[in-house]
């Protein structure tokens, strides 16, 4: 997994980007997909720290 090789700063940056994209997404499926990816990153942050 790529997530494991990312440090805390990179994970939080990617998490913020995903939430920002989800805020401006138009379709329901697009929003749900982005939020799922963000949730995976958030759980990775909580596991590592």
Secondary structure as GFF3:
##gff-version 3
##sequence-region A 1 49
A	DSSP	three_ten_helix	3	5	.	.	.	ID=ss1
A	DSSP	alpha_helix	8	24	.	.	.	ID=ss2
A	DSSP	alpha_helix	28	48	.	.	.	ID=ss3
###
